[in-house]
Protein backbone atom coordinates (compact mmCIF):
# COMPACT_ATOMS: atom_id res chain seq x y z
CA UNK A 1 0.00 0.00 0.00
CA UNK A 2 1.37 3.41 -1.00
CA UNK A 3 1.85 5.74 1.95
CA UNK A 4 0.78 9.34 1.42
CA UNK A 5 3.26 12.06 2.30
CA UNK A 6 1.96 14.23 5.13
CA UNK A 7 2.53 17.74 6.43
CA UNK A 8 5.53 16.57 8.49
CA UNK A 9 7.22 15.23 5.38
CA UNK A 10 6.71 18.39 3.33
CA UNK A 11 7.78 20.60 6.25
CA UNK A 12 10.97 18.55 6.31
CA UNK A 13 11.65 19.73 2.76
CA UNK A 14 10.99 23.32 3.83
CA UNK A 15 13.46 22.84 6.70
CA UNK A 16 16.07 21.68 4.18
CA UNK A 17 15.52 24.91 2.27
CA UNK A 18 15.88 26.87 5.52
CA UNK A 19 19.21 25.15 6.16
CA UNK A 20 20.41 26.26 2.72
CA UNK A 21 19.64 29.85 3.68
CA UNK A 22 21.41 29.54 7.02
CA UNK A 23 24.51 28.05 5.35
CA UNK A 24 24.67 31.18 3.17
CA UNK A 25 24.36 33.55 6.12
CA UNK A 26 20.71 34.32 5.39
CA UNK A 27 17.93 34.13 7.96
CA UNK A 28 17.05 30.41 7.79
CA UNK A 29 13.53 30.33 6.43
CA UNK A 30 12.49 27.81 3.81
CA UNK A 31 9.38 27.19 1.74
CA UNK A 32 7.99 24.47 -0.53
CA UNK A 33 4.83 24.53 -2.65
CA UNK A 34 3.14 21.20 -3.30
CA UNK A 35 0.20 20.16 -5.44
CA UNK A 36 -1.02 16.63 -6.05
CA UNK A 37 1.97 15.18 -4.22
CA UNK A 38 4.53 16.99 -6.36
CA UNK A 39 6.78 19.92 -5.54
CA UNK A 40 6.01 22.88 -7.78
CA UNK A 41 8.45 25.32 -6.24
CA UNK A 42 10.89 25.77 -3.40
CA UNK A 43 12.82 28.66 -1.98
CA UNK A 44 14.74 30.11 0.89
CA UNK A 45 15.61 33.59 2.06
CA UNK A 46 18.07 35.42 -0.19
CA UNK A 47 17.68 39.03 0.94
CA UNK A 48 21.33 39.57 1.85
CA UNK A 49 22.79 38.06 -1.32
CA UNK A 50 20.25 39.60 -3.68
CA UNK A 51 20.01 42.94 -1.84
CA UNK A 52 16.28 42.56 -2.47
CA UNK A 53 13.86 42.99 0.45
CA UNK A 54 11.28 40.88 -1.39
CA UNK A 55 13.53 37.81 -1.65
CA UNK A 56 11.67 35.91 1.05
CA UNK A 57 11.45 32.11 0.89
CA UNK A 58 7.72 32.23 0.09
CA UNK A 59 8.13 34.73 -2.75
CA UNK A 60 10.83 32.62 -4.40
CA UNK A 61 8.76 29.45 -4.04
CA UNK A 62 5.66 31.17 -5.47
CA UNK A 63 7.60 32.50 -8.48
CA UNK A 64 9.08 29.08 -9.21
CA UNK A 65 5.75 27.28 -8.74
CA UNK A 66 3.91 29.66 -11.06
CA UNK A 67 6.58 29.20 -13.69
CA UNK A 68 6.48 25.39 -13.39
CA UNK A 69 2.67 25.36 -13.44
CA UNK A 70 2.67 27.86 -16.32
CA UNK A 71 -0.03 29.71 -14.44
CA UNK A 72 -0.01 32.42 -11.78
CA UNK A 73 -3.05 30.80 -10.19
CA UNK A 74 -1.78 28.04 -7.91
CA UNK A 75 -5.22 26.59 -7.21
CA UNK A 76 -5.17 23.43 -5.12
CA UNK A 77 -1.59 24.00 -3.96
CA UNK A 78 -0.22 24.08 -0.42
CA UNK A 79 2.66 26.23 0.78
CA UNK A 80 4.84 24.78 3.53
CA UNK A 81 6.99 27.42 5.24
CA UNK A 82 9.08 27.25 8.38
CA UNK A 83 7.98 30.66 9.73
CA UNK A 84 4.58 32.33 9.68
CA UNK A 85 4.35 34.52 6.55
CA UNK A 86 4.68 38.30 6.77
CA UNK A 87 2.09 40.69 5.27
CA UNK A 88 3.95 40.89 1.93
CA UNK A 89 4.10 37.12 1.60
CA UNK A 90 0.48 36.64 2.70
CA UNK A 91 -0.49 39.15 0.02
CA UNK A 92 1.36 37.10 -2.60
CA UNK A 93 -0.17 33.88 -1.23
CA UNK A 94 -3.66 35.32 -1.65
CA UNK A 95 -2.90 36.71 -5.10
CA UNK A 96 -1.55 33.31 -6.20
CA UNK A 97 -4.79 31.68 -4.99
CA UNK A 98 -2.98 29.08 -2.88
CA UNK A 99 -5.44 26.77 -1.16
CA UNK A 100 -3.54 26.19 2.05
CA UNK A 101 -0.58 27.44 4.08
CA UNK A 102 1.18 25.21 6.60
CA UNK A 103 3.77 26.91 8.78
CA UNK A 104 6.07 25.81 11.53
CA UNK A 105 6.37 28.57 14.08
CA UNK A 106 4.61 31.84 14.71
CA UNK A 107 6.26 35.20 14.08
CA UNK A 108 5.15 37.57 16.86
CA UNK A 109 6.97 40.50 15.22
CA UNK A 110 5.71 40.26 11.65
CA UNK A 111 3.23 37.38 11.31
CA UNK A 112 0.24 37.91 9.06
CA UNK A 113 -1.35 34.49 9.55
CA UNK A 114 -2.63 35.06 13.06
CA UNK A 115 0.12 36.64 15.16
CA UNK A 116 -0.15 40.34 14.29
CA UNK A 117 -2.69 40.13 11.49
CA UNK A 118 -4.77 37.41 9.91
CA UNK A 119 -5.01 38.05 6.21
CA UNK A 120 -5.98 34.43 5.51
CA UNK A 121 -9.67 34.92 6.19
CA UNK A 122 -10.29 38.64 5.75
CA UNK A 123 -13.76 39.03 4.20
CA UNK A 124 -12.66 42.26 2.51
CA UNK A 125 -10.26 40.32 0.29
CA UNK A 126 -11.25 38.23 -2.72
CA UNK A 127 -9.56 34.98 -1.66
CA UNK A 128 -9.25 32.91 1.51
CA UNK A 129 -6.53 30.46 2.42
CA UNK A 130 -6.73 27.66 4.98
CA UNK A 131 -4.05 27.72 7.68
CA UNK A 132 -2.33 24.99 9.66
CA UNK A 133 0.26 26.10 12.19
CA UNK A 134 2.70 24.38 14.50
CA UNK A 135 3.93 21.64 12.16
CA UNK A 136 7.44 20.72 13.40
CA UNK A 137 7.37 23.99 15.32
CA UNK A 138 10.22 23.08 17.66
CA UNK A 139 12.59 22.41 14.75
CA UNK A 140 11.47 25.51 12.88
CA UNK A 141 11.91 27.67 15.98
CA UNK A 142 15.26 26.11 16.91
CA UNK A 143 16.84 26.75 13.52
CA UNK A 144 15.98 30.45 13.87
CA UNK A 145 17.04 30.67 17.52
CA UNK A 146 20.36 28.95 16.80
CA UNK A 147 21.04 31.23 13.84
CA UNK A 148 20.41 34.43 15.80
CA UNK A 149 22.38 33.17 18.83
CA UNK A 150 25.37 32.47 16.58
CA UNK A 151 24.99 35.89 14.95
CA UNK A 152 24.92 37.63 18.35
CA UNK A 153 27.99 35.65 19.47
CA UNK A 154 29.87 36.59 16.31
CA UNK A 155 29.05 40.28 16.79
CA UNK A 156 30.02 40.12 20.46
CA UNK A 157 33.36 38.51 19.58
CA UNK A 158 34.01 41.15 16.91
CA UNK A 159 33.42 43.92 19.44
CA UNK A 160 35.57 42.28 22.11
CA UNK A 161 38.30 41.34 19.64
CA UNK A 162 38.39 37.56 20.09
WOLIN-V666603 format. One record per backbone hydrogen bond with DSSP energy under -1.0 kcal/mol. CO is the residue of the C=O (numbers start at 0). NH is the residue of the N-H. Records with the same first field share a line. If there is no record, write none. Layout:
# WOLIN-V666603
CO: NH / NH
This chain:
# WOLIN-V666603
5: 9
6: 10
7: 11
8: 12
9: 13
10: 14
11: 15
12: 16
13: 17
14: 18
15: 19
16: 20
17: 21
18: 22
20: 23 / 25
21: 24
26: 28
28: 44
29: 81
30: 42
31: 79
32: 39 / 40
33: 77
34: 37
37: 34
40: 32
42: 30
45: 49
46: 50
51: 54
53: 55
54: 45
55: 59
56: 60
57: 61
58: 62
59: 63
60: 64
61: 65
62: 66
63: 67
64: 68
65: 70
73: 76
76: 98 / 99
77: 33
78: 101
79: 31
80: 103
81: 104
84: 111
85: 89
86: 90
87: 91
88: 92
89: 93
90: 94
91: 95
92: 97
93: 96
95: 73
98: 129
99: 78
100: 131
101: 80
102: 134
104: 83
106: 110
110: 115 / 116
111: 118
116: 113
119: 128
121: 124
129: 100
131: 102
133: 136
135: 139
136: 140
137: 141
138: 142
139: 143
140: 144
141: 145
142: 146
143: 147
144: 148
145: 149
146: 150
147: 151
148: 152
149: 153
150: 154
151: 155
152: 156
153: 157
154: 158
155: 159
156: 160 / 161
